[in-house]
Amino acid sequence: MTGRQNGKRALFLDRDGVVNEEICYLSQPEQVRFVSGIFDLCRKAQALGYRLIIVTNQAGIARGYYTEEDFHALMQWMRAEFAREGVALDQYYFCPHHPEHGVGAYRKECPDRKPNPGMLLRAAGEFDLDLAQCIFVGDRCSDMAAGRAASVGTLVLVERVEPGTCTQPEDFLRVCGLQAVLGLLQ
């Protein structure tokens, strides 16, 4: 029986910097440039039974640069692009809050905002995941901290944005690109 059938494993992906190239406050399909190797990684994970789940902080919503509706529309477009590549994204979770730069109701501490583990824990509950069997691929120290707090079994830092700056314990793998993550999937 595969992990997808028994619902125990997931490949968690940060969005900006892992799924798509990092740009400031991505909100439109024409801005999207997918990271090299993302579709291969997801196809392999899916074939091995992993759930595919995106977890992403969205400070652009908090700052008023785009709306939650804009975000959902972009994510639906991205899901369609993944489907064209033979990949079905199981779910995405997002945090629209920011504790300092949020506007109105979006300015607050939130258990979902990474480095907090809220999105990962919600996904674990909704998909009956064994977090110790899951993999989280992120590109920021806050991704690693969230994964650690949720007890995700394998943490992978793609060094693009914050190379060498994480001060937390070195309990994660550092890689230069998604190709290196393929070998972790079993």
N, C-alpha and C positions, 0 to 999 in steps of 0.2 A: 504494500500500500504506500502511495506517495504522501509526502507532507501536505500537498494540496488537498488530497482526499481526506486526511485525518485532521487537517487544519492546525497543525502544530508549528510549522516553520514559516518564517517570513524573511524576505529581503527588504529591509527598510532603506529608503533612499531619501536623502535630503534633496530638495529640488534644485535650487539655484547653486550652480557650481558642480553638481553631480549629474543631474538629469540634463540640464541645459547650461550653457555657458553663463557665467555670472555677468549680469549687467545691472545697473542701478534701477531698482524698482520695475522689474519686468511686468508688463500688463497687457501687451498686445501680441497676437500671433506673429506678426511680421518682425518682432524683436527676437524671436526664439531661434537659437542656434543650438542644436542638440550636441551634447558632449560625445566625442568619438568613443565608440564602444558601448554606449548605453543600451542600444537595442540588442546587441549580441549578449551582453550580460543578462539582460532581462529574459531573453529567449531561453538561455541556458537555465537560469533559475526557475523559470516557469516549467520547463521540461522536467526538472528535478523535483517539482512539487512545492516550491516556495510560493507563498503569497507575495504579491508585489505591492508594496505600500509606500507612498510618498508622505513624508512628514516635513512640514515647512513653516518657518516663521514668516509672517507677511507684514513687516513694519510699514510697508507702503500703504496698506489699508489704515493702519493706526494713524499715520501721518496725513491721511486724506488725499493721497496721490491718486488712488483708484479705489473703487468700491468692492465690497464682497461679491456683488453680482459680476463685476468685471473679472475678478479672480476666478469665480466658478466658470464663467464663459471660457476663459483661457484654459482652465483645466479640462474642460470638455473637449476643446480643440486638441489639446495635448493627448488626451485619451484616444481620440480618433487617429492621431498620427501614430501612436503606439500600435493601435489595432491594424493600421496599414502595414506595419512592420511585423505583424503576427504576434503581438504582445497584448495581453489583457491586464491592465492595471486593476488590482482588486479594490483599492480605495486610496484616497488621499485625505490627510488631516492637516489642518492649518491653524495657526494662532494669529489672529488679526490685532493683537494687543501689543502695546509697548509701555513699559513702566515710566519712561521719562518723556518720550516724544509723541505719545499718543494724543489725539484730539478727542475731547469729550469722553464718551463712554469707553473709548478705545485706550485711554490712558489709565492703565492699571497693571498690577502684578497679576500674572496668570499662571496656573499650574501647567498649562499647555506650552507656554513659551520656553523653548530650549534656552538654557540648559536644564530646565525642569523636564521630568519624564512623562508629563500628562498625556501627550499624543500617543506615545509608545504604549503606555498602560491601557489607554482606551482601546487601541487596536488589539492588544493582547486579549482583553475581555471580549470584544466583539467577534474576534476570529478564533477564539480558544487557542491562542498561541502559547507555546512553551518558549519563553523569551531566551532561555539558555541555549536553545537550538537556532536562534535567529541571528542574522547578520545585519549590522547597520553601517551603511556607507555614507560618510559625511565629509565636508571639506572645512569644517570649523571646529575649534576646541569645544564650543558649546554643544555641537552634535555628539562629540565623544562623552562629554559630561552627562548629557541626557541619556545616552545609551548605558553608561555606567550606572546611573541612578535607577534605571529600569532593569538592571541586571541582564542586558542583552549579552549573549554569549560571545559574539565576535564583533569587535569594533574596528572599523577601517577608516583611516583619515587619508583622503586624497589631497596631497599637498599641492595646492594651487594658491589659495588665498592667505593662509596663515602658516607657511612652512616654518617648522621648528619653534613655534611660539607657545605651544601648549605647556602649561605649568603643572597640569594634573599628572598623576602617576602614568607612566608609560605602559598602560595595559591595553594598548591598541596597536594595530599594524599601520605603518606609514607606507603609502604607495604613491607612485607618480602618475598613475593613470588607471582607468577601469580595467584594462587588459589584465593587470595583476590580480584583480578580484576574482576573475574567472576560475582560477585554480583553487580558490577557497570553497567553491560550491561543490557539494557532494550529495 
